[in-house]
């Protein structure tokens, strides 16, 4: 891949050496061309401006002197020789009789004869001088003109000094256009030679650069074929080395990803096993439901057969019908709860979170149980904060509290009176709702299983009040959907169920 194009698959790849060389040669050619254009259009202006600055510098120094000393003369002589400037100081007077100007030289430092300087000064005062005025004010005038023959260009400055004398500065302008053409030709010849030599040098040195790049291309191709053992081992300290390290890291990451994919396949196999386990759980669930429905179905069937055989007494018929209706209601309740629990456990029931006052919810639910609590002589107390806004699904939290409170009503006992205590307490950014009822404590071995489906501590008593063994499972599913804590513990005189909720960010007072 040094000087020819190669193909990688169906894609044509050009030589990096050739492309870099072409780009470099083009840049050098443009640079040399720009230099030639700049010389052609701007060199003369820069040269004239430099000469103008020299004249202004001499004028400033002369104008600041009150007396010309030998040291000053030496300095101006050096300036005249260095910058090729003629310096003339004169006392100029007007001869009224001859109607001519009289020029009395004070000091002349010039590479030209004094007579030429005087004649030039006479031309200026006689307004015979023709040329282009560059700068003009009350104190001095700078202009570009030619000699009497019109062959040589000069930059001249005439000025009146503060001591009453007149100053004439004169410097020739060499043929800058000819100099510019010579410089451009020289630049062109040198540039072409430099381009040729540089092109060869760059072509040679870019081989050194392209070699590690070709190595990287080979490594990347091996990595694309899942050969993760390929490594870049170059010792360069350039961006190419950084690229090589990046490819090595990419190879390591791909190898890790490949291994992770193997692990994921293993996890998929485990998921399949889990699916089988879930199928078994579903079968177990159906078995439990069938078991729970067996008793009410048997009772309904038995009492229905009794009615069919014909019962003479009306009171017995009413009793049979009441049993059938009661068992049907229990079955209906169980089926609804099982459907709700199934939706919650499988994530099909989406939470509708909103901000609401949980204290008001608690008071409303307690009030809805007022008839039941009065009929059973249950004393209910509500304590804690009077208002607390939470962010949760109000309907589902209502279901949680209703399950807790109805459970308390069904199990409340007390030799000194039945009592249910409801507490709403704030704990930093959470609120804890507790429902305590006096009565028998739950056996310690039953506490961990209390929120499992169809788990009943006292099956006979549960059936007595129509419990299905699903209510606390629904509580568990709702609270896990809210990602909040809940639980139960034995207190001194009974049992306490509790759950927590997040307080809303902004609460009303």
TATASUL-V862246 format. One record per pair of residues at least 12 apart in sequence whose ideal C-beta (glycine too) atoms are under 10 Angstrom apart, sorted by sequence separation. I is the first residue (numbers start at 1). J is the second residue. If there is no record, write none. Layout:
# TATASUL-V862246
{{I:J} {I:J}}
This chain:
# TATASUL-V862246
{{1:13} {3:15} {90:102} {91:103} {92:104} {105:117} {131:143} {132:144} {133:145} {143:155} {144:156} {156:168} {157:169} {158:170} {218:230} {219:231} {220:232} {232:244} {408:420} {422:434} {423:435} {445:457} {446:458} {456:468} {457:469} {486:498} {487:499} {1:14} {2:15} {5:18} {76:89} {90:103} {91:104} {105:118} {130:143} {131:144} {132:145} {142:155} {143:156} {156:169} {157:170} {219:232} {231:244} {232:245} {306:319} {307:320} {367:380} {408:421} {421:434} {422:435} {423:436} {456:469} {475:488} {485:498} {486:499} {487:500} {1:15} {2:16} {3:17} {4:18} {61:75} {62:76} {73:87} {90:104} {91:105} {103:117} {104:118} {129:143} {131:145} {142:156} {143:157} {155:169} {156:170} {157:171} {218:232} {219:233} {232:246} {303:317} {306:320} {307:321} {366:380} {408:422} {421:435} {422:436} {443:457} {454:468} {455:469} {472:486} {485:499} {486:500} {1:16} {2:17} {3:18} {61:76} {88:103} {89:104} {90:105} {91:106} {103:118} {130:145} {131:146} {141:156} {142:157} {143:158} {155:170} {156:171} {215:230} {232:247} {233:248} {305:320} {366:381} {367:382} {405:420} {420:435} {421:436} {422:437} {442:457} {443:458} {453:468} {454:469} {455:470} {484:499} {485:500} {486:501} {1:17} {2:18} {89:105} {90:106} {103:119} {105:121} {129:145} {130:146} {141:157} {142:158} {154:170} {155:171} {216:232} {231:247} {232:248} {303:319} {304:320} {366:382} {404:420} {420:436} {421:437} {442:458} {453:469} {454:470} {472:488} {484:500} {485:501} {1:18} {58:75} {88:105} {89:106} {90:107} {124:141} {129:146} {140:157} {141:158} {142:159} {154:171} {155:172} {215:232} {230:247} {231:248} {303:320} {304:321} {306:323} {307:324} {405:422} {419:436} {420:437} {421:438} {440:457} {452:469} {453:470} {455:472} {482:499} {484:501} {3:21} {58:76} {61:79} {88:106} {89:107} {90:108} {103:121} {140:158} {141:159} {154:172} {155:173} {215:233} {216:234} {230:248} {302:320} {303:321} {306:324} {404:422} {419:437} {420:438} {440:458} {455:473} {482:500} {484:502} {88:107} {89:108} {103:122} {124:143} {129:148} {140:159} {153:172} {154:173} {215:234} {232:251} {303:322} {304:323} {363:382} {418:437} {419:438} {420:439} {453:472} {454:473} {482:501} {483:502} {87:107} {88:108} {89:109} {101:121} {102:122} {128:148} {130:150} {139:159} {140:160} {152:172} {153:173} {212:232} {231:251} {303:323} {304:324} {362:382} {418:438} {419:439} {451:471} {452:472} {453:473} {479:499} {482:502} {58:79} {68:89} {87:108} {88:109} {101:122} {124:145} {132:153} {134:155} {139:160} {140:161} {152:173} {153:174} {230:251} {231:252} {302:323} {303:324} {401:422} {417:438} {418:439} {440:461} {451:472} {452:473} {453:474} {478:499} {479:500} {57:79} {58:80} {86:108} {87:109} {88:110} {100:122} {103:125} {123:145} {131:153} {134:156} {135:157} {137:159} {138:160} {139:161} {152:174} {153:175} {212:234} {228:250} {229:251} {302:324} {303:325} {362:384} {416:438} {450:472} {451:473} {475:497} {479:501} {86:109} {87:110} {101:124} {131:154} {134:157} {139:162} {147:170} {152:175} {153:176} {211:234} {212:235} {220:243} {228:251} {300:323} {301:324} {359:382} {363:386} {414:437} {415:438} {449:472} {450:473} {451:474} {453:476} {476:499} {65:89} {85:109} {86:110} {88:112} {101:125} {131:155} {212:236} {216:240} {223:247} {227:251} {228:252} {299:323} {300:324} {303:327} {412:436} {413:437} {414:438} {451:475} {452:476} {453:477} {475:499} {54:79} {58:83} {62:87} {85:110} {86:111} {100:125} {101:126} {120:145} {123:148} {131:156} {145:170} {147:172} {211:236} {215:240} {219:244} {223:248} {228:253} {299:324} {300:325} {359:384} {380:405} {412:437} {413:438} {414:439} {450:475} {451:476} {472:497} {57:83} {84:110} {85:111} {86:112} {88:114} {100:126} {212:238} {228:254} {229:255} {300:326} {301:327} {359:385} {360:386} {362:388} {409:435} {411:437} {412:438} {413:439} {450:476} {451:477} {58:85} {62:89} {84:111} {86:113} {90:117} {120:147} {129:156} {140:167} {142:169} {146:173} {209:236} {213:240} {216:243} {220:247} {223:250} {228:255} {296:323} {299:326} {300:327} {358:385} {359:386} {360:387} {408:435} {410:437} {411:438} {412:439} {413:440} {54:82} {55:83} {57:85} {59:87} {81:109} {86:114} {88:116} {90:118} {119:147} {120:148} {145:173} {208:236} {212:240} {216:244} {219:247} {223:251} {226:254} {228:256} {296:324} {299:327} {300:328} {359:387} {360:388} {380:408} {407:435} {408:436} {409:437} {411:439} {412:440} {451:479} {54:83} {58:87} {80:109} {88:117} {92:121} {119:148} {129:158} {140:169} {144:173} {209:238} {211:240} {212:241} {215:244} {219:248} {222:251} {226:255} {298:327} {299:328} {357:386} {358:387} {359:388} {360:389} {361:390} {380:409} {404:433} {406:435} {408:437} {410:439} {411:440} {451:480} {54:84} {55:85} {79:109} {80:110} {81:111} {86:116} {87:117} {88:118} {92:122} {210:240} {213:243} {216:246} {217:247} {220:250} {224:254} {228:258} {296:326} {297:327} {357:387} {358:388} {359:389} {368:398} {378:408} {404:434} {405:435} {407:437} {408:438} {54:85} {76:107} {78:109} {80:111} {86:117} {90:121} {94:125} {116:147} {209:240} {212:243} {213:244} {216:247} {219:250} {220:251} {223:254} {228:259} {296:327} {297:328} {299:330} {300:331} {357:388} {358:389} {359:390} {361:392} {378:409} {404:435} {408:439} {411:442} {51:83} {55:87} {77:109} {88:120} {116:148} {124:156} {212:244} {219:251} {223:255} {226:258} {295:327} {296:328} {356:388} {357:389} {358:390} {365:397} {373:405} {380:412} {401:433} {403:435} {404:436} {405:437} {50:83} {51:84} {76:109} {88:121} {92:125} {123:156} {125:158} {296:329} {356:389} {357:390} {361:394} {365:398} {369:402} {372:405} {376:409} {379:412} {400:433} {404:437} {51:85} {73:107} {86:120} {120:154} {124:158} {293:327} {296:330} {297:331} {355:389} {356:390} {358:392} {364:398} {368:402} {372:406} {376:410} {378:412} {401:435} {72:107} {74:109} {112:147} {121:156} {295:330} {296:331} {355:390} {356:391} {362:397} {366:401} {373:408} {377:412} {379:414} {400:435} {451:486} {73:109} {120:156} {295:331} {296:332} {354:390} {355:391} {356:392} {358:394} {361:397} {362:398} {365:401} {369:405} {373:409} {376:412} {378:414} {388:424} {397:433} {451:487} {121:158} {293:330} {353:390} {354:391} {355:392} {356:393} {357:394} {361:398} {364:401} {365:402} {368:405} {369:406} {372:409} {377:414} {387:424} {388:425} {450:487} {451:488} {68:106} {120:158} {292:330} {293:331} {296:334} {353:391} {354:392} {356:394} {372:410} {379:417} {380:418} {381:419} {382:420} {383:421} {384:422} {385:423} {386:424} {388:426} {450:488} {68:107} {292:331} {353:392} {354:393} {355:394} {358:397} {362:401} {365:404} {366:405} {369:408} {373:412} {378:417} {379:418} {380:419} {381:420} {382:421} {383:422} {384:423} {385:424} {352:392} {353:393} {354:394} {358:398} {361:401} {365:405} {369:409} {377:417} {378:418} {379:419} {380:420} {381:421} {382:422} {383:423} {384:424} {385:425} {390:430} {447:487} {125:166} {293:334} {351:392} {352:393} {353:394} {354:395} {356:397} {361:402} {365:406} {377:418} {378:419} {379:420} {380:421} {381:422} {382:423} {383:424} {384:425} {385:426} {390:431} {447:488} {124:166} {292:334} {293:335} {351:393} {352:394} {356:398} {376:418} {378:420} {379:421} {380:422} {381:423} {382:424} {383:425} {384:426} {389:431} {446:488} {447:489} {350:393} {352:395} {353:396} {358:401} {362:405} {388:431} {390:433} {447:490} {124:168} {349:393} {351:395} {352:396} {62:107} {121:166} {289:334} {293:338} {351:396} {373:418} {388:433} {450:495} {121:167} {289:335} {292:338} {385:431} {411:457} {442:488} {444:490} {451:497} {121:168} {349:396} {373:420} {384:431} {411:458} {442:489} {443:490} {450:497} {120:168} {384:432} {441:489} {442:490} {447:495} {121:170} {289:338} {384:433} {441:490} {118:168} {120:170} {288:338} {384:434} {411:461} {440:490} {441:491} {117:168} {369:420} {383:434} {410:461} {411:462} {441:492} {344:396} {410:462} {441:493} {442:494} {117:170} {285:338} {432:485} {433:486} {435:488} {436:489} {438:491} {441:494} {442:495} {116:170} {366:420} {410:464} {411:465} {430:484} {432:486} {437:491} {438:492} {439:493} {440:494} {441:495} {106:161} {344:399} {381:436} {410:465} {430:485} {434:489} {436:491} {438:493} {439:494} {440:495} {285:341} {340:396} {366:422} {409:465} {410:466} {411:467} {436:492} {437:493} {438:494} {439:495} {106:163} {285:342} {365:422} {380:437} {410:467} {434:491} {436:493} {437:494} {438:495} {107:165} {110:168} {112:170} {407:465} {436:494} {437:495} {106:165} {110:169} {111:170} {340:399} {363:422} {378:437} {379:438} {406:465} {436:495} {437:496} {106:166} {107:167} {108:168} {110:170} {111:171} {112:172} {282:342} {285:345} {362:422} {378:438} {407:467} {435:495} {436:496} {437:497} {104:165} {106:167} {111:172} {362:423} {363:424} {406:467} {410:471} {435:496} {436:497} {337:399} {362:424} {434:496} {435:497} {436:498} {103:166} {361:424} {434:497} {435:498} {407:471} {433:497} {434:498} {435:499} {103:168} {359:424} {406:471} {407:472} {433:498} {434:499} {337:403} {358:424} {432:498} {433:499} {434:500} {403:470} {404:471} {432:499} {433:500} {86:154} {92:160} {403:471} {404:472} {407:475} {431:499} {432:500} {433:501} {366:435} {402:471} {403:472} {431:500} {432:501} {85:155} {86:156} {88:158} {403:473} {421:491} {430:500} {431:501} {362:433} {400:471} {403:474} {404:475} {430:501} {431:502} {85:157} {89:161} {91:163} {92:164} {359:431} {361:433} {399:471} {400:472} {402:474} {403:475} {421:493} {430:502} {431:503} {91:164} {92:165} {358:431} {362:435} {402:475} {421:494} {423:496} {425:498} {427:500} {429:502} {430:503} {431:504} {89:163} {91:165} {92:166} {359:433} {400:474} {401:475} {419:493} {420:494} {429:503} {90:165} {91:166} {358:433} {399:474} {400:475} {403:478} {419:494} {421:496} {423:498} {425:500} {428:503} {429:504} {63:139} {89:165} {90:166} {399:475} {400:476} {418:494} {427:503} {429:505} {63:140} {89:166} {90:167} {400:477} {416:493} {426:503} {88:166} {89:167} {90:168} {396:474} {400:478} {55:134} {56:135} {88:167} {89:168} {396:475} {399:478} {400:479} {414:493} {55:135} {59:139} {87:167} {88:168} {413:493} {414:494} {59:140} {87:168} {88:169} {396:477} {397:478} {407:488} {413:494} {426:507} {52:134} {86:168} {87:169} {88:170} {396:478} {397:479} {400:482} {404:486} {412:494} {52:135} {59:142} {86:169} {87:170} {395:478} {396:479} {411:494} {412:495} {56:140} {85:169} {86:170} {87:171} {400:484} {404:488} {411:495} {49:134} {55:140} {85:170} {86:171} {393:478} {396:481} {397:482} {48:134} {56:142} {83:169} {84:170} {85:171} {86:172} {392:478} {396:482} {400:486} {408:494} {55:142} {84:171} {85:172} {392:479} {397:484} {408:495} {83:171} {84:172} {393:481} {407:495} {408:496} {80:169} {392:481} {393:482} {408:497} {52:142} {84:174} {392:482} {407:497} {51:142} {80:171} {391:482} {52:144} {390:482} {392:484} {404:496} {405:497} {51:144} {404:497} {390:484} {403:497} {404:498} {66:161} {68:163} {404:499} {48:144} {63:159} {65:161} {66:162} {67:163} {401:497} {62:159} {63:160} {64:161} {65:162} {66:163} {68:165} {400:497} {59:157} {63:161} {64:162} {65:163} {401:499} {58:157} {59:158} {62:161} {63:162} {400:499} {55:155} {59:159} {62:162} {63:163} {54:155} {55:156} {56:157} {58:159} {62:163} {400:501} {55:157} {59:161} {63:165} {397:499} {51:154} {52:155} {54:157} {56:159} {62:165} {51:155} {55:159} {63:167} {397:501} {48:153} {52:157} {62:167} {51:157} {48:155} {62:169} {47:155} {59:167} {345:453} {58:167} {392:501} {59:169} {390:500} {391:501} {392:502} {58:169} {390:501} {391:502} {55:167} {341:453} {390:502} {391:503} {392:504} {56:169} {58:171} {388:501} {390:503} {391:504} {55:169} {389:503} {390:504} {391:505} {54:169} {55:170} {338:453} {388:503} {389:504} {55:171} {338:454} {388:504} {389:505} {54:171} {389:506} {390:507} {389:507} {52:171} {388:507} {389:508} {51:171} {334:454} {387:507} {51:172} {387:508} {51:173} {387:509} {51:174} {48:173} {51:176} {47:173} {47:174} {341:468} {351:478} {48:176} {345:473} {349:477} {44:173} {47:176} {341:470} {344:473} {345:474} {349:478} {353:482} {46:176} {338:468} {340:470} {341:471} {344:474} {347:477} {351:481} {44:175} {45:176} {337:468} {344:475} {345:476} {346:477} {350:481} {351:482} {44:176} {47:179} {334:466} {336:468} {337:469} {338:470} {341:473} {344:476} {345:477} {349:481} {43:176} {44:177} {47:180} {330:463} {333:466} {334:467} {335:468} {337:470} {340:473} {341:474} {344:477} {43:177} {333:467} {334:468} {336:470} {337:471} {340:474} {343:477} {344:478} {347:481} {44:179} {333:468} {334:469} {335:470} {338:473} {341:476} {342:477} {345:480} {43:179} {44:180} {330:466} {334:470} {337:473} {338:474} {341:477} {344:480} {345:481} {40:177} {43:180} {329:466} {330:467} {331:468} {333:470} {337:474} {340:477} {341:478} {344:481} {42:180} {330:468} {333:471} {340:478} {41:180} {327:466} {39:179} {40:180} {43:183} {326:466} {39:180} {40:181} {43:184} {38:180} {39:181} {40:183} {358:501} {36:180} {39:183} {40:184} {39:184} {358:503} {38:184} {358:504} {36:183} {37:184} {357:504} {35:183} {36:184} {39:187} {355:503} {356:504} {35:184} {36:185} {353:502} {355:504} {354:504} {355:505} {357:507} {36:187} {355:506} {357:508} {32:184} {35:187} {36:188} {355:507} {35:188} {355:508} {33:187} {32:187} {33:188} {36:191} {32:188} {35:191} {32:190} {33:191} {32:191} {31:191} {32:192} {292:453} {29:191} {32:194} {292:454} {28:191} {29:192} {32:195} {291:454} {28:192} {31:195} {289:453} {292:456} {288:453} {289:454} {28:194} {29:195} {288:454} {28:195} {296:463} {27:195} {285:453} {295:463} {26:195} {284:453} {285:454} {25:195} {28:198} {296:466} {24:195} {25:196} {28:199} {292:463} {25:198} {24:198} {25:199} {28:202} {24:199} {292:468} {21:198} {22:199} {24:201} {25:202} {292:469} {21:199} {24:202} {25:203} {292:470} {21:200} {23:202} {24:203} {21:201} {22:202} {21:202} {22:203} {288:469} {289:470} {20:202} {21:203} {24:206} {288:470} {20:203} {21:204} {21:205} {17:202} {18:203} {20:205} {21:206} {17:203} {20:206} {17:204} {19:206} {15:203} {17:205} {18:206} {17:206} {20:209} {16:206} {17:207} {20:210} {15:206} {16:207} {17:208} {19:210} {15:207} {17:209} {16:209} {17:210} {16:210} {15:210} {16:213} {16:214} {3:203} {2:203} {2:206} {3:207} {13:217} {2:207} {1:207} {2:210} {6:214} {1:210} {2:211} {8:217} {1:211} {1:213} {2:214} {1:214} {8:221} {1:217}}
